Amino acid sequence: MKKDKNIIFYPSGHGFGHAVRQIEIIKEIFKYNIENKREHKVIVRTTAPEWVFTNSLGLFFKKLYPSRAAEIPLWFSYSRSLNDVGTVQSDSLNMDIGATYEAARNFYSNFKERAAMEAEFIKSSRADFVVGDIPPLAFAAAKLAGVRSAGVTNFSWDFIYEEFAAENKGFNEIIDTVRSGYEKCGMLLKLPFACPLPAFKNISPVSMIARKPYISKEEALKILNMAPAEFEGVTTVMISFGGFDTGGIRHENLSGYAGKLMFLTTIAPAAGEKYPSNVKFIDTSSGAISFENLFTVFDIIATKPGYGVVGDIIGADSTCLFTDRGRFREYEYLVDFLKKHTRSSVYISRNELLNCDFEPRIKELQSQIKKPEPIDTRGAYECAMAIIE
């Protein structure tokens, strides 16, 4: 029998999407432990919040493997560390390109020293394998430590930064450094609807990683302390933007939809703000419910396209209103995927979104319901097997 592995995961701390898809892989590793009497262990090294991992893993295994849930903390540990800078966001919809340049320049100016320090962490952790999504630091450090590595992604940061290099040539040096890290990746597990990934040498396509609800609507409403009667005869819309706020959405305008539309939101009210009666705030950091299970409660999600939420929409066979993300080059690939693989996806302009002018777009969305093109969603299992076997 092959020995059990110590695996370090490096998900980017940019938003929640990188963390979400790595959690799905970690779930598959721990399911494998349970079903095959193994003891593979995972360390997560990131600035994404610890609760994103512990809540999701804890809720999943308590529900589906209750007799073994106590073992999860023995297999999982979290280490907060900056592994890349991604892009600097002033809010969910707006990037600060100047601040992104300064953050990336500062981070990558001493990249070799960072990689050497991280290699020492890898060695001191007795790691057997490193997984990156998709910080170049993970692969550069793994190479120095003499440890095998794999990347899991549909885009890379050099591709994102290329968009900004025309107006700021300083990005070119950053791009070169980023690619030097990616070139050290042992194997790239390429997800569907991928952007160009020229820096990676050994590429293996895998299926989509998608979360799926695992509790009923009745269970979800009970956890949320919401009465089923509140949702009768209305269309329910979730407003969610991946760990950021929306920079000025006017929730007070939603009161005009009372009796027709119910809104759930993961955006906490601002100081002194009170939401209308048909708007319910859900604190996903509380540990009461995992985000994918909210899809049993609402009919439509209003969001920006990111890999994590696109996977959730497809996994739950839901519908969505999406707005643009500015100059984030992954956007067009995700929109194309939404159009093909969801029952209905409709663009809502930023102005409509911020003013909560939902009704015209919802009517358009509901008029375009179709049977989506099928897609294999076993990517998390495929990645887990590639890592541990």
N, C-alpha and C positions, 0 to 999 in steps of 0.2 A: 504494500500500500504506500502511495506517495505521502510524504509528510504534510501536515497541515501548514498553511501559509499565514504569515503576517503580511497584511496588505495595507499600504498607505494610499488613501484617496486624496487627490488634490483638486477639488472642484473650485472653479473661480468663484469669488465672492460677489460678482457682479449680478445683482438681482437674485432670484431664487431658482431660475431654470436649470443652471448647472448642478446645483445641489439636488434638486428634485430628481433628475434622471440618474444621478449617482446613487441616491437612496434606493431607487428601484433595483439597481444592480446589487446593492448591499442586501436588500431583502432576499434576492434570489440566492445569494451566498449563504445567508443564515438559514433559509429554507433547506438548502442542500445540507447544511450542518445537521439540522433536525432530522431530516429524512435518511441520512446516510451515516449518522453517528460520527460526525467530523467536528473539528474545532478550529476552523479558519477564523482568524481574528482581523478586525478592521480598525485602523486609525484614520480619522478624517482630519485633514490639515487645511484650514481655510479661514476666511473672515465671515463667511455666511454664518448666521446665528446658530448656536448649538441647538436651540429649541426646534429648529426646522428638522433636524435629524432625529433627536430623541423623541419628539412628539410623534412624528410619522412612524418611526420604527416601533415605538411602544404601543401605539393604538392598533397598528396592524397585527402585531403578534399576540396582543392580549385578546383580540377578537378572533383570529383564525387559528392560533396555536396557544390557547390559554394555559395549558399545562407546561409549556416550555418558555413562556414569555420572560420568566425570571432570569433565564440564561442570557438574554440579549445584552444586558449591561456587562456581562463577563466577556463578551466577544467584541464589544464596541467601545471606542474611546474617541474623544474629541480634543484637538489641539488647535487653539486659535493662532493663526499665523497668516501674514499677508503673502500670498503666492503670485498675484498679479494685480494690475490696476484696472483692466478692462477699459471702460469709458467712464468719465465723471458725469453724473446726471444731476441736474438741478432739481428735476422731478422725473416722474416716469416717462414723460413724453419729450423731454428736452435734454439734449447733451450739451455740455460745456466743452467745446473742442479745445479752447485755450487751456483750460484747467486739465483736460485729458493729456495734452502734450506735456505740461509741467509735471504731472504725476508720473507719466510713463518715462519721461526723461530722467527723473530722479530715481525711479525704480531700476531702470535698465543701465544707468551709468556705471553701476558697480555690479553688474550681473554675474561676472565670474566669481566675485567674492561671495555673493548671495548663494550661488550654486554650491560653492565649496562648503559653506556653513550648513546648507540644507542636506548635503551629502553626509555630513557628520550626524545629523538628526536621523537620517535613514539608517545609517550603520548602527547608531546607538539603540534604535528601535528594533534591530534585528529583522528588518523588513526583507521579505523574499520577492516582493512585487510592488510596483508603483503604478497607479492609475491617474492620469491627468485629464481634466476637462475644463479648460484646455490651456493651463499655464505652461509656458515654455520652461519655467523653472523646474517643474516636476521631472522633465526628461533630462535636462542638463545635470541635475543633481543625481538622478538615478544612474546615469552613465558614469559619473565620477565615483559613485558608491559601488559600482559593479553589480547593480541590481536590474533585473528585467523590467521593462515598462510597456505600458499600452496607453494610447490616447483614445478617448471616446468623444466624438463631436460631429457636428454638421457644419461648423465654421471655425475659422482660426483668427487670432487677433491681427496678424499681418494683413489679412484680407480687409478687415475693418479699418485699420489705420491707413491703408492705401488711399481710401476716399479723402483723407485729410492732407495727404502729402503734396497735392498740387498747390495748395495755398500756404503750406508750411513745410519747407524742404527738410526741416529738422526731423520730421517723422521718418524719413528714409533711413537714417541711422538706427532708429528704434526698430523699424521693420527688419533690418539686417540682423539685429541682435535677437529679435523674436524668432526669426527663421533659423538662426544658429541653434536655438534650443529645440525647435521642432525637428530639426534634422537628426537629433539624438533619440527621438522616439522609436522604441523597438518595433511597435506594431500599432497602426491606427485602425480602430474599429469605427468605420465610417457609417454614420447614420443616414437615413433617407433624406431627401431634398437638401443635399449638401452643397455648400458654396465651393468654389475652387480651393483646393488644398495642396498647392504645388510643393510645399516644403517637406512633406511627408513622403517617405520612401517605400514603406511596406504597408500597404493599405488592404484591409479586408472589409467588405461591406457587411453590415448587419441589418436586422429588421428594426422597425421603429420601437422606441421606448415610450410607453404610454401607461399612465396610471388609470385604474378603473375603480369605480365605487364598489365597496364591499359591505355596505350596510343599506338597509331599506330607507325609503323616504320617511316612514313612520318612526324608525329609530333616530334618524337625523333630526327630525322635528322635536322629538322628545329631548334629545341632547341639547338642542338650541332653546328649549323651553318656549316653543312656538306652537300655537294651536293650529291644527289642520284647517279649521274653519276660516282662518285668515287668508288662506291660499285658494279658497274655492271661488271659481268664477273670475279669477284674475290671471293675467300673465305675469310671471315672476322673472325679474331681470337681476342678475348678479353684476355688480360693478367691481372689477378687481384689476390691479395693475402691478402684480409681481414684486411686492416688497417696497414700492415707492408710492408716494401720493401723486395726485394728478395735477397739482399746481393750479388750483382755482376752480375745480368743478363746483357748480352752484346747486348744491343739494336741495336748497329751499325751493327751487323750481319744480322739484318732483312732486310737491304737494298737489299740483294740478291734475295729477294722474290718479289720485285716490279713487278707489272703486274699480279702476281698470287695470292698473299696473302696481305690483308690489316690487320693491327694490331691496336687495340685500347688498351690503358693501363691506369690503375688508378695509376701507379707508376710515380711520377713526375721526370723529368730529373734532374740529379745531377748538381751541380754548374758547368757551362761551358760546359755541355753536350748538344748536339743538336741531336734530333731524326731524322732518315731518313724520307723521304717524305711519305712513306707508313706506318708510325707509328703516331697515333694521341693520345695525352694525354687528358684524361677526368678528370677534377677536380670534384669529387663527393661531395666535401665539399662546393661547390659554391652555392648550393641550386637551381640550374637550372633544374636538372633531378635526379630522384631517381634511384638507381642502378638497381632495377628489370626491369625498362623500357629500359635499355640498351640491354636487351636480344632480343628486337625486331630488333636490328641493326646487331648483329653479329651471326655467324653460330656456333662457337665453343668457349668454354671458357677454358683457361689454368690456372689451379689453384691448391691449396692444398685442400684436403677434410676437410671442416668444416661444421657444421650443417647448418649455414645460407646459404652458397653458394650451398650446396647440395639441400636444399629446393628450392632455386631460379632455379636451373637447372631443377628440377622435375616440378616445377610450370610453367616454360616456355617451357617444353618439348624440352629441348636443349640437346646438346652433350658436352662432356668434355674430355680434357687431364688433368690428375691429377698426381702430384708427391707426394713423401712420406713426412712425417712430423717428421722423427726421432723417438724418443721413446715416442710418445704421444699415449697412448693405445686406445684412441677412434678411431684412424685411421682405423683399420681393420674392425670395425663395419660399418663405413661410406663407405668404399670401397665396402663391400658386398652389401650395400644398393644401391650404384651407379650402380653396375653391374645388379641388378635386375630391377631397376625402371627408368633407362634412356634408350634412344634409342641407345646410344653407349657411352662407357666410356673406355678410354685406358690409361695405365700407360706411363708416360714419365719420364725418369731418370733425376736426378738433373743435371747431366753433359749435357744431351741433352737440358734441359730447359735453363740452364745458358748460353750455347753456342748458343741458339736459333736454334737448329737443329730440326725444327718442321716437315719438309715435310714427312719423313718416318712414323712418328706417326699419322699424319693427314690422310695419305693414309690408314693406318691400321684402324683408327677410321671410315673412310667413308666406308670401306669394311665390317664393322660389324653392320650396321644399322639394328635394329630389332624393333618389337613392345614390349615395356616394360610392365612388370607386373603392373597392375593398383594399385593405392594406394589412400586412402581417405586423402584429404588435408584440412579437416575442423577443424584441431586441434586448431587454434586460437579462433574460435567461441566457441568450446567446453570448452576451458580453461576460456574464458571470462564469460561464463554462470556459470561455477562452482564457479567463484570468486564473481560475483555480485548477484547470486540468493540465 
